[in-house]
Amino acid sequence: MNQKYKKIYIFDTTLRDGEQSPGASMSVEDKIRIAQHLAKMKVDIIEAGFPISSPVQFEAVRLIAQKIKGPIITGLARAIKKDIDACYAATKYSSRPGIHTFIATSDIHLKHKLKISRERCIEMAVEAVKYAKSKVDEVQFSAEDASRTDLDFLCKIVSAVIKAGAKTVNLPDTVGYAIPSETIRMIKTIKERVPEVEKIKLSVHNHNDLGLATSNSLAAVEAGIDQVEVAINGIGERAGNAALEEVVMALVTRKDHFKVRCDVVTEEIYNASRLVSSITGIHLQPNKAIVGENAFSHEAGIHQDGVLKYKKTYEIMDPRSIGVPSSRLILGRHSGKHGFIKRLEELGIRVSKKELEMLYQKFLSLADKKKQVYDEDLFALLGELNISQQKKLFDLKSFQVMNGTDIIPIATVILSCGNTILPAESANGDGPVDAIFKAIEKSTSLNITLIDYKITALGTGKEAQGEVSLIIEYKKQRYAGHASSTDIVEASAKALISAINKILLSNVKKG
């Protein structure tokens, strides 16, 4: 990458805003694993969480700050002293700690949410930045809902927080309302009216409600910002955030146009995408830009002919530039442990010796059921390992399903709770999956509602594993579960139990 080009800093919020995707909660171990990969990718800043929001969030940020070297490790804090104190207490263990404080600035938020005046908003912002600055040097301020904020007022608050000590000022399109021309106008206006911005990093954080998050981020780069906030696979609130893979690869592929550089190791993008997908259970649409299954596929005869003659006729990126291998190593029962370990290393999967042995045994068990084990299978096994290592209250010991064209489907399950084997429970249903779900509900004595249910084939052929991802609702809160198996009914049962365990563990932590 040409060093003469201006550097664009990449601020990754997968672990904070990304986790706010419905049902995408991550365990502390999940967050650490993703943070390790983000550091390997050389993102500049990792927003590890919102420390004040829960003890689990605090602990995740603290451990990431202790374990992850390289990027700035920051946490989110409202413009309130107790939030900033919690954020500092968690991030201070990092060699490069940061605090990201924010307050809403649009009139709609000031009037209806915060119920404060513009003047009070500036006072709170300045007080928060000064207080955060007394604890760390890397202080970022965000003007929430900046894209719907009066420009004159936005200029005033940006100037005030810079004078208070903010090193980065972020201008979020919090609800994905802006269009690119408005983003450019907002940034150019601030740069013209607030000369102090030349001393700090100007940043954007764009949501995708209108499908414009990446476009707005790239427009902001053209307008002269220094930092872009993104998330792996674009996960986040509602329709999500600007996707790291899209923004980064646009800057890299079209550096002739943007004339900027970023230091992300793009060859790690594919593995990062699959890791986040396996942990959250949020699967990618096949036509997802950069990392979707079809991103480098060609079916039309004209396209195939062109690619065979000269790849650049229809491929503007080399698949290897994001880590998609030109050839795939397919494992089987006879691959041996060395080949298994080698493939894990190539996929960027890092586990302890104990976890490696557990993962290898799961691999051998799967290889007995199907001839070929694909990369997707390995990521699914990793997700299963993460689930199995969490403190589970319920586990599936055995099940039996009777189903056919002339009988009502009936399922019987035996669950364990800790060291106790629960009595068998049976239930009828509209199909085998519905029946086993009802039997599990009876066994756990929980009244839940199924909100979403998806089955994804991992690999190809009739022996492919099926991965089930689902979202359930309990007392107006949503919880995700996912599991994989060559038996789709078993995968469905395990996915439901994993979501139920999250309900119970969440209630334990709150209590």
PyMOL commands that set and color helices and strands:
alter all, ss='L'
color gray80, all
select helices_A, chain A and resi 18-20+28-41+51-53+55-67+81-91+107-114+118-133+146-148+151-164+180-193+195-199+213-223+232-234+244-253+255-258+266-280+301-309+311-313+319-322+336-346+353-369+375-389+432-444+488-510
alter helices_A, ss='H'
color red, helices_A
select strands_A, chain A and resi 6-7+9-12+45-47+72-78+97-104+138-144+168-173+201-206+227-230+260-261+395-404+407-417+420-421+425-428+449-458+465-474+477-485
alter strands_A, ss='S'
color yellow, strands_A
deselect
rebuild
show_as cartoon
